[in-house]
Structures are given as structure tokens and as C-alpha cells.
Amino acid sequence: MIYADGFVLAVPKANIEAYKEMARTAGAVWKEHGAIDYVECIGDDVPYGELTSFPRAVQASGDEIVIFSWITYESRAKRDEIVAKVMADPRLQGDDWKDVFDGKRMIYGGFQAIVTL
């Protein structure tokens, strides 16, 4: 059954182009190591809710945009194999991402698909 990793984070508007470049590189790495899909989406209709919302969840400020992304895999076991390879890949080493977004406010998790159409 399909397995997905999901991510929500805030990126300063001034860093969107740098984030896109990072995402292209990361996506290529994930796909080369076996991910089925790698998708990065920029917030377009993401209102700031009174109690809960994507912006609230990542503490996005007025000069930041919410990014929603996911990566899919054949299974949890394949995901674990692929993530180990990705984390060891030299193209994704280093701390350059810290200049682009605040990883402390990123929300992420792994999800087992229950419905796929």
C-alpha cells in the first residue's frame, strides 16, 4: 500500500526562488533513489484561521509563504530504504537550507494510505 511523507513549512517570500532550486535538487535525488512522486506546492489560498490553519501551524509571519509537500513510496519499507539513501546522498549534505527556511517550524510525518483512487 502507498506510503507518503508529508511536510508543511514557512518560507520567507524573499527566499522562494532559492527554495524552488533546493526543491528541484531534492526532488531529483528522491526520485533517483526510488520515490514514486515528489511534489512541492506554494500556498495560494491559505487563510490565517482563528484557531487552526496552515499558517498558524508553522507560525508563518506576514512575509512568509506556506509550502505544502509530499513524497510517495510503494510502502513503508521502501520509504525507509529510500530515506536512508537520500540522507546519505552528498547532494543533500550541509546546512545551506538553514539560510532558506526555519526547519524548527516545519511539520512532517509519515502516512499509510487508506484510500487511493
Salt bridges, closest charged atoms under 4 A:
ASP5 OD1 - ARG79 NH2 2.91
GLU17 OE2 - LYS20 NZ 3.24
GLU21 OE1 - ARG24 NH1 3.96
GLU32 OE1 - ARG91 NH2 2.90
GLU64 OE2 - ARG105 NH2 2.69
ASP80 OD1 - ARG76 NE 3.13
ASP80 OD1 - ARG79 NH1 3.06
GLU81 OE1 - LYS78 NZ 3.79
ASP89 OD2 - HIS33 NE2 2.91
ASP89 OD2 - ARG91 NH2 2.81
ASP95 OD2 - LYS98 NZ 3.85
ASP102 OD2 - ARG105 NE 3.08
